[in-house]
């Protein structure tokens, strides 16, 4: 075994043990450890990606070198390594962009606790990406939930405590359904390793045995993860969680946490059940319907908002709908489009949250639209960044959102029953996206201070917010890379899905 094959396991262990280490450090040193850990894990993930691309095949790492059913496995392919690298890049930029807000909004005595939660969150995301054991995935789903809840309520005010409580209730409901589905599946197959479960499921599907219990198990796992990733109408916790938590928390939650659950669902579709069985089960039709509803209703709710942070939060409901709609098409290109949209949304939503923070800083701290008039002139970089993110969400060429919508349109073409609903939903959602994002951009660049403005803004130069400025520049570059150089990423996703089988 090559030494580099140890890197995925080492990444999980490094992030796991850096949490307890942060508990004995002060906030400043805990921050340094956190940034160093994310950077090191990102470098290791990049090395694993280069290794897998070089060999052209994935590999299995057996912890303790014991085979099933006694041992636990990590399975690594192109897609897993790429997602681990991408998640590390996004998390590093989110932490960099929100450093000033964390120091201002979190008590000094509790800042090290924040980094414990971030380290555990990174550990759980890496485990969800790499693990080949379904019950291990459930364990880290719970670690992810607890960590995310801590990130929400770390500000310790009424809004965040209420948001964290609502998030915990909905998330535990989703976790319970996921666990029930796993238990049913274990009862049917007698295995917990994903590859072994798939062998038994394929045999059951071929013979027609236990068809209803198998569909029930799949439905429970799908609904459980849909609740945890805020698919409409299970999104009630999302606006407050994203809208009132500290900046880094909102950016990480919107970009990574829900995407970790969705990536686990992709693994269940391909590696646990088998995509052919998924398509025959009709569960994808339900996901398709709720995905389209989310695309429309999330945007309608965003239009009605007057708070820029909550508007961006409701936009996430619509974007999650896109992802599930792609799954619901029941084709490989639809899944490719959904995974690409995971990348696009992660890069763009973080950009929007960090840019919105710079805009509110230039507007006396107000997040109300009436006070944001002319903020694009007062904080030029934040205004440009928000405009780039908005154009991407709308689907303008050159930006990542355009590629996502193009892939969704291509996936729908020729589909017997779903082509027309998909194209109509894409068109309507794009128009609605344009309404609330372009309305905001126009206000940011409207002349004057605005007659309705209730606060007095100030001009903010790049040198005043160096960390946030660096994060914004890199987020913009990442969005342009995904928009202008999409072909290699699409090919990587396609080859990664082939390694799932």
C-alpha angles and dihedrals in degrees: 000000000000115000092237089066087072092062098088092053091042090052092055093046093046093053091042096054095040087069096065089040090058090054092071095044130080120248096267095052093040088056092051092049091048094051091045092049093050090048094048093047090048090053091048091049090051090051091051090049091051090047094051092045089050095050094039093221140075128243140215122229114202113204108226087005090263119141124226136320091027100039135061123228141212115202119198130191137153095281095048093050092046094049091049091052093045093049091051092051092049093046092048092052092045091053091046094048095050101043095108093049092049092054091048101041103036122069113250092237091055101043093095088054088059092057091048088058092047092050092049090047091053089047092053093047091051091048092050089051097047109028121108093191119089097207091048086054090054092051091054091044086063092047088051091051095050092046093049091049090053091050090054099049099038090101089065101214132126096262096051094043090052091046092048091049092050091046092050093050094050094041093051089050089054092045091052093053091047091052092049090052092050091049092051090048092049090050090052098045108021091225139100100187108097097227092050092048090053092055091054094043091052089052092049091047092050093051096037093235121152091000096157096046089049092052091046091052092049091047093051093050092045094049092044093054091041090057092048092049093048101246110176125295091023093064103097093113095051107076095054094040093053097032102053106028121096117281099259091047093051092048094047094044094050096042106037118010098063090040091057090058092046092050089052088053089053089053090050090051095049108022103030107032106012123244093249090058090046092055092047093049094066091224088118089063089063091048089049093054095047090044091057091045089052092050091057104033095045090056092045090054091048091054091056094053124102096187114082095213093050090046090057089047093054088047087063089061089058093047092050086053090057091055095050091044088057091052089049092059087073096218133112093240088053090055090046089053091050094050091047088051089053088060094043094048093046092053096042101041092052088050091052095049094048092044091048089054091055090048093051090047087059091048101058092270093296119139095190115114093231089064097047097072110132093002090131088067094045093052106025099181094048090048092051091046093050090049091052091049091047093050089050092051091049090050105247117169118263092039131090096247091063092058091050094053092044090054092048090051092049091048091054096049113107094010107140101221107008104047097086097044090047095050092045091049091048091051095046093044091049091053091048091048090052091051098058100030097044090043088058094046091050090052091049090057099036111124121252129017095285127251091245095050112126098188136048114242129210136211115257121199125206092247091061092063106029098160093048091046092053091049092050093050092051092045090053091049091048090052092050092047091054090046099045102031102037100132097078090047092050091049089049091052091048093050090045092055090050089055089054091069 
